[in-house]
Amino acid sequence: MPRKKKEDPTLRFADMLSALGSESRLRIVRLLLAAHPEGLIAGSIQAELGIAPSTLSHHLEKLRHEGLIVSRREGTFLWYSVNLDGLQELVNFLYAECCTRSSAAGTGQSLVNVCH
């Protein structure tokens, strides 16, 4: 089977899910969700999760590269926060085909109720 083109959204979302597949990165995203919308500086993330600074830097860069978090500079500090648009796109992708093969599709039931 030929390799899919990079334009295939499945590859993009697979990379996002891969980034979330690390326990540390998943903890970072959850912590940043709890701190939304302000976010946290790297030192606060490190203190909360006990991740070594160099390892934390690697994890933050991976999450940023995959569009799951964003950073902003305020003075000498880098603030990190969740990219809600990126997470929403990921969730939308996962649910896009939900229940399309069942008779429950189009019944007006909520997505959560239908898919459980």
Stockholm file with secondary structure:
# STOCKHOLM 1.0

chainA/1-116         MPRKKKEDPTLRFADMLSALGSESRLRIVRLLLAAHPEGLIAGSIQAELGIAPSTLSHHLEKLRHEGLIVSRREGTFLWYSVNLDGLQELVNFLYAECCTRSSAAGTGQSLVNVCH
#=GR chainA/1-116 SS CCCCCTTCHHHHHHHHHHHHTSHHHHHHHHHHHHTTTTCEEHHHHHHHHTCCHHHHHHHHHHHHHTTSEEEEEETTEEEEEECHHHHHHHHHHHHTTTTTTSTTTTSSCCHHHHHC
#=GC SS_cons         CCCCCTTCHHHHHHHHHHHHTSHHHHHHHHHHHHTTTTCEEHHHHHHHHTCCHHHHHHHHHHHHHTTSEEEEEETTEEEEEECHHHHHHHHHHHHTTTTTTSTTTTSSCCHHHHHC
//
